[in-house]
Amino acid sequence: MSTEFLPLPKYDPSLKIDTKSSTYQPIVWIDCEMTGLDVFNDHIIEIACIITDGDLNIVDPGYESVVHCDKSIMDQMNEWCISHHGASGLTDKVINSTKVHSEVETELLSYIQKFTNKGTAVLAGNTVHMDRIFLYREFPKIVDWLHYRIIDVSSFRELGHRHNKNMMQNCPRKREAHTAMSDILESIAQMKWLRDNYLIGPNETK
């Protein structure tokens, strides 16, 4: 595995992206931090969203929010979550936040609607099917707005490790900060690297 870190993508306001163009093909990148992975008992406590066009150019700086949970719930998290969410400062942010799930859902939906039409944008991220399950339970309006298809960066990575191990050894590593925004930026960066190093470009197509 490469010792280099992934270069994180940045929003470039000078890049004019026509969100009304037929070639826009928006991708809605979402990452959630949860109290655990039990979809019946755990909760989304942080969420970040970045929208790109089909070429992975960032359309806007993005949306992020922390959702309130009581300390009693946070104290019941598993060891990994207690350690990582505590170290990142997320635990304190969650306890002190005044935003509830319904408020964050409304804000996020409004944000996504500024750049997409209903049923057109696909959800993307790393192991994003898990995020989608939690979204379906706690932010159902988001799932209802998006297309049913997803782009899971993890699937490309798993295929690469099986199909071309030597190439994947050169893939820059993630910083593993475990915040929703940093994770989603790294997901976009990984997809860019995989696109440029693994997938055939439009000019290479026979």
SEVOLO-206021 format. One line per 8 residues: number of its first residue (from 1); for each residue x, y, z of N, C-alpha, C, O, CB. Coordinates in Angstrom, 2 decimals. Atoms other than C-alpha are relative to their C-alpha. Glycine has a CB too. Layout:
BEGIN
NUM) X Y Z X Y Z X Y Z X Y Z X Y Z | ...
***
This chain:
BEGIN
1) 0.85 -1.20 0.00 0.00 0.00 0.00 0.88 1.24 0.00 1.89 1.29 0.70 -0.96 0.01 1.23 | -0.75 -1.25 0.07 1.25 3.47 -0.85 0.02 0.70 1.36 -0.93 0.61 2.13 -0.61 0.94 -1.06 | -0.11 -0.77 -1.25 2.49 5.63 2.03 -0.52 1.42 -0.17 -0.60 2.18 0.80 1.45 0.03 0.49 | 0.50 -1.35 0.26 1.12 8.77 0.37 -1.47 0.09 0.39 -2.22 -0.89 0.34 0.19 0.37 -1.49 | 1.41 -0.25 -0.29 -2.16 10.31 1.46 -0.73 0.44 -1.27 -0.13 1.03 -2.17 -0.16 1.06 1.10 | 0.82 -0.46 1.11 -4.98 10.91 -0.98 -0.07 1.52 -0.02 -0.33 2.13 1.02 -1.41 -0.60 0.08 | 0.21 -1.45 0.08 -5.03 14.52 -2.23 -1.49 0.29 0.01 -2.22 -0.20 -0.85 0.66 0.59 -1.29 | 1.44 -0.24 -0.13 -8.41 15.83 -1.14 -0.48 0.99 -1.05 0.17 2.01 -1.28 -0.32 0.51 1.40
9) 0.56 -0.94 0.98 -10.58 17.49 -3.80 -0.52 1.25 0.68 -0.89 1.21 1.86 -1.12 -0.67 -0.81 | 0.48 -1.27 -0.55 -11.60 21.10 -3.30 -1.02 0.63 -0.94 -0.98 0.41 -2.16 1.17 0.98 0.25 | 0.97 -0.76 0.79 -14.48 23.25 -4.46 0.71 1.16 -0.67 1.39 1.95 0.00 -1.18 0.50 0.88 | -0.61 -1.09 0.76 -13.31 25.62 -7.19 -1.11 0.90 -0.53 -1.78 0.54 -1.50 0.88 -0.56 -1.18 | 1.10 -0.88 0.44 -15.74 28.56 -7.53 0.17 0.54 -1.41 -0.79 0.99 -2.02 -0.13 1.15 0.96 | -0.23 -0.50 1.36 -14.10 29.55 -10.82 -0.45 -1.02 -1.05 -0.58 -0.68 -2.23 1.48 0.33 -0.21 | 0.46 1.04 0.91 -15.25 26.25 -12.35 -1.51 0.11 -0.16 -2.26 -0.22 0.76 0.40 -1.41 0.50 | 1.43 -0.22 0.23 -18.63 27.05 -13.87 -0.65 -1.29 -0.50 -0.37 -1.75 -1.61 -0.22 1.15 -1.02
17) 0.68 1.24 0.34 -20.82 23.96 -13.89 -1.47 0.29 -0.26 -2.17 0.81 0.61 0.16 -1.06 1.12 | 1.39 -0.23 0.37 -24.14 24.15 -15.71 -0.86 -1.13 0.55 -0.94 -2.20 -0.04 -0.15 0.11 -1.55 | 0.81 1.04 -0.64 -26.46 22.24 -13.39 -1.31 -0.26 -0.74 -2.07 -1.16 -0.37 -0.29 0.39 1.44 | 1.21 0.21 0.79 -29.26 22.56 -15.96 0.28 -0.75 -1.29 -0.64 -1.09 -2.04 -0.65 1.34 -0.32 | -0.39 0.68 1.23 -27.30 20.86 -18.75 -0.42 -1.46 0.03 -0.48 -2.08 1.09 1.50 0.12 -0.22 | 0.38 1.41 0.09 -28.38 17.43 -19.99 1.17 -0.92 0.30 0.98 -2.11 0.55 -0.56 -0.30 -1.40 | -1.19 0.80 -0.29 -24.79 16.25 -19.44 0.46 0.13 1.45 1.51 -0.39 1.82 1.13 0.40 -0.94 | -0.38 -0.28 -1.39 -24.72 17.35 -15.78 0.16 -1.28 0.82 1.18 -1.46 1.50 -1.05 0.91 0.65
25) -0.03 1.30 -0.67 -25.51 13.87 -14.33 0.51 0.08 1.44 1.58 -0.44 1.74 0.87 -0.96 -0.79 | -0.48 -0.23 -1.36 -25.26 14.83 -10.64 0.16 -1.28 0.83 -0.58 -2.25 0.68 -0.94 0.92 0.71 | -0.25 1.07 -0.96 -23.85 12.53 -7.98 -0.07 0.61 1.40 0.61 1.60 1.68 1.39 -0.71 -0.26 | 0.14 -0.51 -1.37 -24.87 13.07 -4.35 0.81 -0.90 0.93 0.45 -2.04 1.21 -1.51 0.04 0.43 | -0.90 0.73 -0.89 -22.05 12.00 -2.05 -0.42 0.25 1.44 -0.49 1.40 1.88 1.48 0.41 -0.24 | 0.42 -0.14 -1.40 -23.16 11.32 1.52 0.80 -0.96 0.88 1.03 -2.11 0.52 -1.52 -0.28 0.14 | -0.62 0.86 -1.01 -21.33 10.01 4.55 -0.66 0.28 1.34 -0.90 1.43 1.70 1.54 0.22 0.07 | 0.61 -0.13 -1.32 -22.88 9.38 7.94 0.92 -0.60 1.06 1.55 -1.63 0.85 -1.38 -0.69 0.04
33) -0.59 0.59 -1.19 -21.31 8.85 11.32 -1.15 -0.42 0.89 -2.10 0.34 1.11 0.99 1.00 0.74 | 1.09 0.55 -0.79 -23.47 6.66 13.52 0.48 -0.39 1.40 1.68 -0.43 1.68 -0.60 -1.20 -0.71 | -0.33 0.49 -1.34 -23.62 5.49 17.13 0.41 -1.47 -0.04 0.83 -2.02 0.98 -1.18 0.19 0.95 | -0.34 1.40 0.20 -23.00 2.00 15.73 -0.59 -0.47 -1.31 -1.09 0.35 -2.08 -0.50 -0.88 1.18 | 0.48 0.52 1.27 -24.02 -0.28 12.88 -1.27 -0.84 0.13 -1.67 -1.51 -0.82 1.08 -0.84 -0.64 | 1.28 0.68 -0.20 -27.20 -1.76 14.36 -1.10 0.91 -0.53 -1.46 1.91 0.09 -0.23 -0.35 1.52 | 0.96 -0.88 0.67 -29.81 -0.33 11.99 -1.31 0.13 0.77 -2.11 1.03 0.48 -0.28 -0.51 -1.40 | 1.24 -0.07 -0.77 -32.60 -1.01 14.49 0.13 0.83 1.27 -0.86 1.32 1.80 -0.45 -1.40 0.35
41) -0.17 -0.68 -1.28 -31.07 0.64 17.53 0.95 1.19 -0.03 0.88 2.06 0.84 0.50 -0.97 1.00 | -0.96 -1.11 0.06 -28.27 3.00 16.45 -0.55 1.15 -0.83 -1.58 1.03 -1.49 1.33 -0.48 -0.59 | 0.51 -1.23 0.61 -28.62 6.52 15.06 1.09 0.76 -0.75 2.27 0.66 -0.43 -0.62 0.89 1.07 | -0.89 -0.94 0.68 -27.07 8.97 12.62 0.27 1.17 0.95 -0.67 1.77 1.48 -0.61 0.49 -1.37 | -0.34 -1.13 -0.87 -25.18 11.58 14.64 0.74 1.11 -0.75 0.86 2.22 -0.24 0.84 -0.49 1.17 | -0.64 -1.02 0.84 -23.30 13.40 11.87 -0.20 -0.38 -1.45 -0.14 -1.56 -1.80 1.52 0.16 0.34 | 0.19 0.27 1.42 -23.92 13.74 8.15 0.63 1.11 -0.82 0.57 2.28 -0.47 -1.51 -0.14 -0.34 | -0.59 -0.97 0.93 -22.09 15.41 5.29 -0.41 -0.37 -1.41 -0.59 -1.54 -1.73 1.55 0.04 0.13
49) 0.43 0.21 1.39 -23.08 15.84 1.66 0.78 0.93 -0.91 0.90 2.13 -0.64 -1.52 0.24 -0.15 | -0.63 -0.78 1.06 -21.15 17.01 -1.39 -0.59 -0.47 -1.32 -0.80 -1.66 -1.52 1.57 -0.14 0.01 | 0.56 0.34 1.30 -22.58 17.13 -4.89 1.05 0.26 -1.08 1.67 1.32 -1.12 -1.29 0.82 -0.28 | -0.91 -0.16 1.14 -20.45 16.57 -7.98 -0.76 -0.21 -1.30 -1.88 -0.73 -1.31 1.19 -0.99 0.10 | 0.55 0.36 1.31 -21.12 16.41 -11.67 0.52 -1.39 -0.35 1.19 -2.03 0.45 0.38 1.06 -1.10 | -0.40 1.34 0.40 -20.51 13.22 -13.62 1.50 -0.19 -0.12 1.99 -1.32 -0.09 -0.63 -0.35 -1.28 | -1.46 0.05 0.09 -16.81 14.09 -13.97 0.66 0.17 1.37 1.88 0.35 1.45 0.51 1.06 -0.95 | -0.47 -0.10 -1.39 -16.47 14.32 -10.17 0.51 1.38 0.37 1.30 1.53 1.31 1.09 -1.01 0.23
57) -0.30 -1.38 -0.38 -16.11 18.09 -10.15 -0.99 0.44 1.07 -2.20 0.25 0.91 -0.06 0.95 -1.24 | 0.85 -0.41 -1.11 -17.45 19.53 -6.90 -0.80 1.24 -0.36 -0.23 2.26 -0.77 0.84 0.26 1.26 | 0.92 -1.07 0.42 -20.48 21.76 -7.53 -0.09 1.11 1.04 -0.31 2.28 0.70 -1.38 -0.58 -0.26 | 0.24 -0.94 -1.10 -20.65 23.44 -4.10 0.81 -0.48 1.21 1.12 -1.67 1.30 -1.53 0.11 0.34 | -0.80 0.43 -1.16 -18.68 23.43 -0.80 -0.62 -1.11 0.83 0.10 -1.85 1.50 0.24 1.17 0.88 | 0.61 1.12 -0.68 -21.24 21.06 0.67 -0.81 0.37 1.23 -0.85 1.53 1.65 1.05 -0.96 0.39 | 0.83 -0.14 -1.20 -23.51 20.56 3.66 0.49 -0.98 1.06 0.83 -2.12 0.73 -1.52 -0.24 -0.32 | -0.30 0.92 -1.09 -22.70 19.08 7.06 -0.73 0.44 1.25 -0.96 1.63 1.47 1.52 -0.09 0.26
65) 0.72 -0.33 -1.23 -24.51 18.88 10.36 0.19 -1.12 1.02 0.42 -2.28 0.68 -1.50 0.22 -0.29 | -0.05 0.94 -1.11 -24.39 17.21 13.75 -1.40 -0.11 0.59 -2.08 0.89 0.76 1.04 0.45 1.09 | 1.34 0.26 -0.51 -27.55 15.61 15.15 0.08 -0.31 1.50 0.94 -1.07 1.94 -0.67 -1.17 -0.77 | -0.02 0.20 -1.45 -28.35 15.69 18.86 -0.39 -1.43 0.39 -1.32 -2.02 -0.15 -0.93 0.98 0.68 | 0.38 1.23 -0.70 -28.37 12.51 20.91 0.33 0.21 1.47 1.31 0.87 1.81 0.74 -1.26 -0.58 | -0.24 -0.12 -1.43 -28.61 12.28 24.68 1.29 -0.72 0.41 1.70 -1.69 -0.24 -1.19 -0.55 0.80 | -1.23 0.62 -0.51 -25.49 11.42 26.66 -0.21 -1.46 0.35 0.69 -2.28 0.19 0.51 0.77 1.22 | 0.29 1.39 -0.37 -27.18 8.24 27.85 0.12 -0.93 -1.20 0.54 -2.08 -1.07 -1.40 -0.11 0.61
73) -0.12 0.80 1.23 -27.32 7.01 24.23 1.46 -0.09 -0.42 1.93 -1.16 -0.80 -0.85 0.61 -1.14 | -1.40 -0.02 0.40 -23.74 8.06 23.48 0.84 -0.91 0.90 1.81 -1.52 0.45 0.55 1.43 0.04 | -0.73 0.86 -0.94 -22.54 6.19 26.58 -0.18 -1.48 -0.30 0.60 -2.31 0.16 -0.45 0.29 1.43 | 0.28 1.40 0.32 -24.02 2.97 25.17 0.67 -0.44 -1.31 0.49 -1.58 -1.73 -1.49 -0.22 -0.10 | -0.67 0.36 1.25 -21.91 3.06 21.98 1.04 -1.10 0.24 1.49 -1.30 1.37 0.67 1.24 -0.63 | -1.04 1.02 -0.15 -19.46 0.25 21.29 1.36 0.66 0.20 1.50 1.88 0.07 0.03 -0.93 -1.24 | -1.33 -0.52 -0.35 -15.78 0.62 22.16 0.61 0.82 -1.13 1.22 1.87 -0.88 0.93 -1.15 0.36 | -0.59 -0.72 1.14 -14.74 1.69 18.64 -0.61 1.39 -0.10 0.12 2.37 -0.25 -0.23 -0.78 -1.32
81) 0.67 -1.30 0.14 -17.33 4.48 18.47 0.35 0.93 1.16 0.58 2.12 0.95 -1.52 -0.20 -0.07 | -0.35 -0.83 -1.16 -16.60 5.70 22.00 1.40 0.58 -0.18 1.63 1.76 0.10 -0.08 -0.81 1.30 | -1.38 -0.44 0.18 -12.89 5.88 21.17 0.14 1.02 -1.12 0.69 2.10 -0.91 0.89 -1.19 -0.29 | -0.21 -0.87 1.16 -13.05 7.44 17.70 -0.85 1.26 0.05 -0.36 2.35 -0.26 -0.31 -0.77 -1.28 | 0.85 -1.20 -0.08 -16.02 9.77 18.20 0.44 0.91 1.14 0.27 2.13 1.09 -1.47 -0.40 0.17 | -0.52 -0.81 -1.09 -14.50 10.88 21.47 1.25 0.75 -0.42 1.40 1.94 -0.11 0.30 -0.87 1.21 | -1.26 -0.60 0.43 -11.08 11.54 19.92 -0.21 1.12 -1.01 0.52 2.11 -1.01 0.92 -1.05 -0.58 | 0.26 -1.01 1.04 -12.54 13.51 17.00 -0.77 1.20 0.55 -0.87 2.23 -0.12 -0.78 -0.62 -1.15
89) 0.81 -1.07 -0.58 -14.66 15.64 19.33 -1.46 -0.09 -0.35 -2.26 0.75 0.07 0.53 1.32 -0.44 | 1.39 0.11 0.46 -17.87 14.40 17.74 -0.96 -0.27 1.17 -2.07 0.26 1.19 -0.12 -1.11 -1.04 | 0.89 0.33 -1.11 -19.30 12.99 20.97 -0.50 1.25 0.72 -1.69 1.38 0.97 0.71 -0.92 1.00 | 0.39 -1.24 -0.67 -19.28 16.38 22.68 -0.89 0.86 -0.89 -1.85 1.48 -0.42 1.24 0.80 0.42 | 0.81 -0.79 0.93 -20.66 18.06 19.56 -1.44 -0.53 -0.06 -2.39 0.24 -0.11 0.62 -0.02 -1.41 | 1.33 0.63 0.07 -23.56 15.58 19.43 -0.82 0.32 1.24 -1.99 0.68 1.15 0.14 -1.53 -0.17 | 0.70 -0.26 -1.26 -24.47 16.03 23.08 -0.43 1.47 0.09 -1.51 1.77 0.61 0.88 -0.36 1.20 | 0.29 -1.43 -0.09 -24.35 19.83 22.76 -0.84 0.54 -1.15 -1.32 1.67 -1.10 1.29 0.77 0.07
97) 0.78 -0.45 1.15 -26.15 20.01 19.41 -1.47 0.17 0.38 -1.99 -0.55 1.24 0.13 -1.00 -1.17 | 1.44 -0.22 -0.23 -29.71 21.35 19.38 -0.84 -0.50 -1.16 -2.07 -0.44 -1.11 -0.28 1.49 0.23 | 0.73 0.44 1.19 -30.63 19.90 15.98 -0.49 -1.43 0.14 0.26 -2.32 0.55 0.88 0.13 -1.24 | 0.57 1.34 -0.01 -32.96 16.91 15.79 -0.01 -0.54 -1.43 0.23 0.20 -2.38 -1.44 0.00 0.60 | -0.06 0.64 1.31 -33.20 14.43 12.91 -0.90 0.66 -1.04 -0.49 0.86 -2.18 -0.37 -1.46 0.13 | 0.94 -0.59 0.96 -36.26 16.03 11.30 0.50 1.34 -0.52 0.30 1.66 -1.69 -1.38 0.18 0.65 | -0.54 -1.30 0.41 -34.56 19.43 11.21 1.14 -0.18 -0.99 1.21 0.52 -2.00 0.49 0.80 1.22 | -1.13 0.25 0.89 -31.39 18.07 9.62 -0.49 -0.58 -1.33 0.03 -0.23 -2.39 1.01 -0.96 0.66
105) 0.56 0.57 1.23 -33.44 16.05 7.12 -0.55 1.10 -0.90 -0.31 1.09 -2.11 -1.11 -1.02 0.33 | 0.57 -1.11 0.77 -35.28 19.21 6.01 1.10 0.85 -0.62 1.01 1.23 -1.78 -0.90 0.86 0.88 | -1.11 -0.81 0.51 -32.03 21.18 5.67 0.73 -0.71 -1.13 1.02 -0.11 -2.17 0.98 0.32 1.13 | -0.74 0.76 1.01 -30.27 18.43 3.73 -0.81 -0.16 -1.28 -0.26 -0.02 -2.37 0.38 -1.37 0.55 | 0.84 0.14 1.19 -33.20 17.84 1.39 -0.05 1.30 -0.78 0.06 1.29 -2.00 -1.42 -0.44 0.39 | 0.02 -1.30 0.65 -33.42 21.56 0.65 1.31 0.26 -0.73 1.32 0.81 -1.83 -0.25 1.11 1.02 | -1.31 -0.18 0.62 -29.68 21.60 -0.09 0.11 -0.83 -1.28 0.52 -0.32 -2.32 1.12 -0.39 0.98 | -0.09 0.89 1.16 -29.85 18.61 -2.46 -0.91 0.48 -1.12 -0.55 0.40 -2.30 -0.36 -1.43 0.39
113) 0.96 -0.46 1.01 -32.90 20.05 -4.24 0.49 1.21 -0.78 0.02 1.46 -1.89 -1.32 0.32 0.66 | -0.55 -1.16 0.71 -30.93 23.16 -5.17 0.79 -0.42 -1.23 0.92 0.36 -2.17 0.88 0.83 0.92 | -0.92 0.42 1.05 -28.69 21.10 -7.44 -0.48 -1.21 -0.79 0.19 -1.63 -1.73 1.33 -0.30 0.59 | 0.47 1.22 0.67 -30.78 18.10 -8.52 -1.51 0.03 -0.19 -2.22 0.77 0.48 0.41 -1.24 0.79 | 1.43 0.24 0.18 -34.17 17.09 -9.82 -0.36 -1.35 0.61 0.49 -2.23 0.73 -0.40 0.06 -1.51 | 0.45 1.23 -0.66 -36.21 14.35 -8.18 0.26 -1.22 -0.89 -0.08 -1.22 -2.07 -1.49 0.10 0.35 | -0.19 1.27 0.68 -35.17 10.84 -9.16 1.13 -0.03 -1.02 1.23 -0.98 -1.79 -1.22 -0.38 -0.67 | -1.07 -0.05 1.01 -32.12 11.88 -11.21 1.39 -0.24 0.57 2.23 -0.84 -0.10 -0.02 1.34 -0.69
121) -1.34 0.09 -0.57 -29.13 11.99 -8.86 0.18 -1.32 0.74 -0.71 -1.78 1.45 0.27 1.17 0.95 | -0.29 1.26 -0.69 -27.48 8.80 -7.60 0.78 0.28 1.28 1.56 1.24 1.36 0.78 -0.97 -0.92 | -0.71 -0.09 -1.27 -26.21 8.33 -4.06 1.35 -0.68 -0.14 1.45 -1.75 -0.76 -0.82 -0.64 1.15 | -1.34 0.58 0.12 -22.46 7.67 -3.75 0.75 0.13 1.32 0.46 0.98 2.15 0.78 0.69 -1.13 | -0.85 -0.03 -1.19 -19.87 6.95 -1.08 0.70 -1.34 0.17 0.63 -2.20 -0.71 -0.82 0.34 1.25 | -0.66 1.26 -0.34 -17.85 4.18 0.55 -0.93 -0.85 0.85 -1.42 -0.41 1.89 1.33 0.25 0.74 | 0.96 0.89 -0.66 -19.97 1.20 1.61 -1.30 0.76 0.24 -1.89 0.71 1.32 0.58 -0.55 1.35 | 1.10 -0.95 -0.14 -22.80 3.60 0.95 -1.35 -0.68 0.17 -2.34 -0.04 0.54 -0.05 0.91 -1.21
129) 1.27 0.69 -0.25 -25.47 0.92 1.11 -0.37 0.06 1.48 -1.55 0.09 1.83 0.09 -1.47 -0.47 | 0.28 -0.09 -1.44 -25.10 1.08 4.90 -0.55 1.37 0.36 -1.49 1.49 1.14 1.28 -0.30 0.82 | 0.52 -1.35 -0.22 -25.57 4.85 4.91 -1.45 0.09 -0.49 -2.30 0.71 0.15 0.88 1.05 -0.73 | 1.35 -0.05 0.58 -28.63 4.36 2.69 -1.01 -0.68 0.91 -2.15 -0.20 1.03 -0.01 -0.66 -1.39 | 0.92 0.68 -0.93 -30.18 1.92 5.18 -0.37 0.93 1.15 -1.54 1.03 1.52 0.65 -1.30 0.54 | 0.27 -0.93 -1.10 -29.82 4.44 7.99 -0.80 1.21 -0.49 -1.69 1.69 0.21 1.31 0.47 0.65 | 0.76 -1.12 0.56 -31.07 7.25 5.74 -1.46 -0.40 -0.19 -2.36 0.38 0.10 0.61 0.45 -1.34 | 1.37 0.46 0.25 -34.12 5.18 4.82 -0.81 -0.02 1.29 -2.01 0.24 1.29 0.02 -1.41 -0.63
137) 0.70 0.07 -1.29 -34.96 4.77 8.50 -0.17 1.36 0.65 -1.22 1.64 1.23 0.75 -0.93 0.94 | 0.04 -1.26 -0.74 -34.14 8.25 9.80 -0.17 1.24 -0.88 -0.67 2.26 -0.41 1.25 0.14 0.80 | 0.16 -1.12 0.94 -34.05 10.54 6.71 -0.68 -0.49 -1.27 -0.10 -0.35 -2.35 1.38 0.66 -0.32 | 0.63 0.64 1.17 -36.55 8.83 4.35 -0.24 0.94 -1.17 -0.26 0.50 -2.32 -1.30 -0.61 0.40 | 0.24 -0.94 1.09 -37.22 12.01 2.35 1.21 0.13 -0.92 1.06 0.41 -2.11 -0.37 1.37 0.56 | -1.21 -0.06 0.82 -33.61 11.98 1.15 0.03 -1.16 -0.97 0.28 -0.98 -2.16 1.27 -0.01 0.90 | 0.01 1.19 0.84 -33.85 8.43 -0.15 -1.08 0.11 -1.07 -0.87 -0.28 -2.22 -0.22 -1.27 0.85 | 1.11 -0.15 0.94 -37.19 9.21 -1.79 0.34 0.97 -1.12 -0.15 0.81 -2.24 -1.25 0.47 0.74
145) -0.34 -1.00 1.01 -35.69 12.19 -3.65 1.01 -0.54 -1.01 0.96 -0.19 -2.19 0.56 1.26 0.68 | -1.08 0.47 0.85 -32.68 10.33 -5.05 -0.43 -1.17 -0.88 -1.46 -1.80 -0.64 1.19 -0.40 0.85 | 0.19 1.18 0.83 -32.47 7.70 -7.78 0.27 -1.24 0.85 0.97 -1.17 1.86 0.95 0.03 -1.24 | -0.18 1.21 -0.81 -32.60 4.12 -6.52 1.38 -0.62 -0.17 1.79 -1.43 0.66 -1.07 -1.02 -0.36 | -1.34 0.56 0.21 -29.15 3.30 -7.96 1.02 0.71 0.89 0.80 1.84 1.33 0.41 0.12 -1.47 | -1.07 -0.58 -0.80 -25.95 3.90 -6.01 1.35 -0.22 -0.69 1.48 -1.09 -1.55 0.01 -0.61 1.43 | -1.39 0.21 0.42 -22.23 4.27 -6.73 0.79 -0.28 1.27 0.98 0.61 2.10 0.59 1.26 -0.78 | -0.73 0.40 -1.20 -20.27 2.36 -4.11 1.49 -0.10 -0.34 1.90 -1.02 -1.05 -0.53 -1.35 0.57
153) -1.44 -0.02 0.27 -16.55 3.21 -4.21 0.65 -1.28 0.50 1.61 -1.77 -0.09 0.66 1.23 0.66 | -0.55 1.23 -0.57 -15.87 0.16 -2.06 -0.04 -1.15 -1.00 0.85 -2.00 -1.01 -0.75 -0.39 1.27 | 0.12 1.07 1.00 -17.06 -2.10 -4.89 1.13 0.07 -1.01 1.70 -0.96 -1.38 -1.36 0.07 -0.71 | -1.12 -0.17 0.93 -14.48 -0.65 -7.28 1.31 -0.42 0.66 2.15 -1.08 0.03 0.09 1.47 -0.47 | -1.23 0.35 -0.71 -11.77 -1.06 -4.64 0.12 -1.51 0.18 1.20 -2.07 -0.02 0.03 0.70 1.37 | -0.03 1.45 -0.20 -12.71 -4.67 -3.89 0.30 -0.72 -1.32 1.05 -1.69 -1.34 -1.33 -0.49 0.58 | -0.27 0.59 1.31 -12.72 -5.49 -7.60 1.46 0.21 -0.38 2.11 -0.70 -0.90 -0.92 0.60 -1.07 | -1.40 -0.29 0.31 -9.34 -3.79 -8.03 0.95 -0.90 0.75 1.93 -1.37 0.17 0.31 1.44 0.31
161) -0.88 0.87 -0.80 -7.77 -5.79 -5.20 0.00 -1.43 -0.52 0.99 -2.15 -0.35 -0.44 0.02 1.47 | 0.08 1.36 0.53 -8.94 -9.00 -6.88 0.50 -0.08 -1.43 1.03 -1.11 -1.85 -1.42 -0.49 0.08 | -0.31 0.02 1.43 -8.29 -8.04 -10.49 1.38 0.53 -0.32 2.03 0.06 -1.26 -1.03 0.80 -0.75 | -1.29 -0.63 0.28 -5.15 -5.89 -10.31 0.65 0.45 1.32 0.65 1.63 1.65 -0.18 1.22 -0.97 | -0.57 -0.29 -1.31 -3.39 -6.11 -6.95 1.17 0.96 -0.08 1.34 1.83 0.78 0.44 -1.29 0.67 | -1.17 -0.86 0.13 -0.23 -4.43 -8.20 -0.40 1.47 -0.14 0.22 2.35 0.45 0.85 -0.42 -1.20 | 0.48 -1.37 0.16 -2.15 -1.34 -9.28 -0.50 0.54 1.34 -0.21 1.69 1.70 -1.11 0.06 -1.05 | 0.59 -0.47 -1.25 -3.99 -1.14 -5.97 1.06 0.27 1.08 0.80 1.00 2.03 -1.00 -1.01 0.50
169) -1.08 -0.30 -0.94 -0.67 -1.17 -4.10 0.43 1.46 -0.09 1.01 2.00 0.85 1.19 -0.91 -0.26 | -0.38 -1.39 0.21 -0.13 2.31 -5.54 -1.09 0.99 0.41 -0.90 2.20 0.33 0.36 0.23 -1.44 | 1.10 -0.89 -0.38 -3.45 3.66 -4.32 0.35 0.74 1.29 0.64 0.11 2.30 -1.32 -0.81 0.18 | -0.30 -0.77 -1.23 -2.81 6.50 -1.83 -0.97 -0.37 1.12 -2.12 -0.72 0.86 -0.07 1.51 -0.27 | 0.83 0.43 -1.13 -4.13 5.78 1.64 -0.84 1.15 0.55 -0.56 2.33 0.32 0.89 -0.57 1.09 | 0.89 -0.97 -0.62 -6.89 7.53 3.55 0.60 0.49 1.32 1.42 -0.19 1.94 -1.40 -0.61 0.24 | -0.46 -0.56 -1.27 -6.26 9.76 6.55 -0.72 -0.59 1.20 -0.24 -0.53 2.33 -0.17 1.50 -0.01 | 0.78 0.65 -1.06 -8.94 7.93 8.56 -0.34 0.96 1.14 -0.22 0.61 2.32 0.77 -1.20 0.56
177) 0.38 -0.97 -1.03 -10.08 11.08 10.38 -1.35 -0.33 0.62 -1.65 0.07 1.75 -0.03 1.42 -0.59 | 1.32 0.45 -0.46 -13.57 9.57 10.71 -0.91 1.15 0.40 -1.61 1.09 1.42 0.17 -0.94 1.17 | 1.07 -1.00 -0.06 -15.55 12.77 10.36 -0.75 -0.14 -1.31 -0.19 -0.56 -2.32 0.56 1.47 0.21 | 0.83 0.21 1.19 -18.40 12.78 7.87 0.55 0.74 -1.21 0.60 0.18 -2.30 -1.43 0.43 0.28 | -0.47 -0.78 1.14 -16.97 15.57 5.69 1.34 -0.50 -0.51 1.54 -0.61 -1.72 0.11 1.47 0.39 | -1.30 0.50 0.45 -13.40 14.25 5.62 -0.16 -1.34 -0.69 0.53 -1.62 -1.68 0.98 -0.12 1.19 | 0.22 1.31 0.62 -14.67 10.76 4.81 -0.59 0.13 -1.39 -0.21 -0.61 -2.30 -0.91 -0.85 0.87 | 0.62 -0.12 1.32 -16.80 11.95 1.91 0.96 0.61 -1.00 0.93 0.25 -2.18 -1.27 0.84 0.09
185) -1.02 -0.55 0.89 -13.96 14.03 0.46 0.98 -1.09 -0.42 1.43 -1.12 -1.57 0.75 1.15 0.70 | -0.91 1.09 0.34 -11.73 10.96 0.63 -0.67 -1.02 -0.92 0.00 -1.64 -1.74 0.50 -0.68 1.26 | 0.72 0.89 0.92 -14.42 8.86 -1.07 0.06 0.54 -1.42 0.28 -0.22 -2.37 -1.47 -0.16 0.45 | -0.09 -0.62 1.32 -14.47 11.33 -3.97 1.42 -0.12 -0.54 1.62 -0.42 -1.71 -0.43 1.49 0.05 | -1.40 0.10 0.41 -10.67 11.34 -4.05 0.35 -1.41 -0.44 1.05 -1.60 -1.42 0.93 0.44 1.14 | -0.23 1.39 0.38 -10.59 7.54 -4.14 -0.62 -0.32 -1.35 0.00 -0.98 -2.18 -0.55 -0.94 1.07 | 0.67 0.27 1.26 -13.10 7.43 -6.97 0.74 0.67 -1.16 0.83 0.10 -2.25 -1.45 0.48 0.05 | -0.80 -0.66 1.03 -11.02 9.95 -8.92 1.25 -0.82 -0.32 1.60 -0.98 -1.49 0.40 1.42 0.45
193) -1.21 0.80 0.22 -7.90 7.83 -8.44 -0.34 -1.27 -0.76 0.37 -1.63 -1.70 0.68 -0.34 1.35 | 0.41 1.22 0.68 -9.71 4.67 -9.49 -0.40 0.28 -1.45 -0.08 -0.50 -2.35 -1.17 -0.66 0.74 | 0.38 -0.37 1.37 -11.18 6.42 -12.52 1.24 0.22 -0.86 1.31 -0.26 -1.99 -0.87 1.28 0.01 | -1.18 -0.38 0.78 -7.78 7.74 -13.62 1.00 -1.15 -0.16 1.77 -1.16 -1.11 0.69 1.17 0.65 | -1.01 1.06 0.03 -5.79 4.57 -12.89 -0.54 -1.38 -0.34 0.22 -2.28 -0.70 0.67 -0.06 1.32 | 0.57 1.34 0.18 -8.20 1.68 -13.30 -1.00 -0.07 -1.15 -1.00 -1.04 -1.91 -0.68 -0.44 1.27 | 1.03 0.01 1.04 -11.05 2.60 -15.62 0.55 0.53 -1.32 1.48 1.33 -1.34 -1.21 0.82 0.44 | -0.38 -0.49 1.33 -10.70 3.16 -19.35 -0.68 1.33 -0.25 -1.89 1.46 -0.07 -0.38 -1.03 -1.10
201) 0.54 -1.33 0.28 -11.13 6.81 -20.31 -0.75 0.03 -1.31 -0.62 -0.88 -2.13 1.12 1.02 -0.02 | 0.80 -0.09 1.22 -13.49 7.98 -23.06 0.86 0.03 -1.27 0.41 -0.42 -2.33 -0.86 1.23 0.04 | -0.88 -0.06 1.17 -10.53 8.59 -25.41 0.70 -1.32 -0.27 1.34 -1.50 -1.31 1.03 1.09 0.18 | -0.65 1.30 0.15 -9.29 5.03 -24.88 -0.98 -1.08 -0.46 -0.58 -2.21 -0.75 0.64 -0.43 1.30 | 1.01 0.97 0.36 -12.55 3.32 -25.76 0.12 -0.39 -1.47 0.26 0.47 -2.33 -1.40 0.55 0.29 | -0.10 0.48 1.38 -12.39 1.16 -28.88 -1.29 0.25 -0.75 -1.40 -0.08 -1.93 0.35 -1.50 -0.03
***
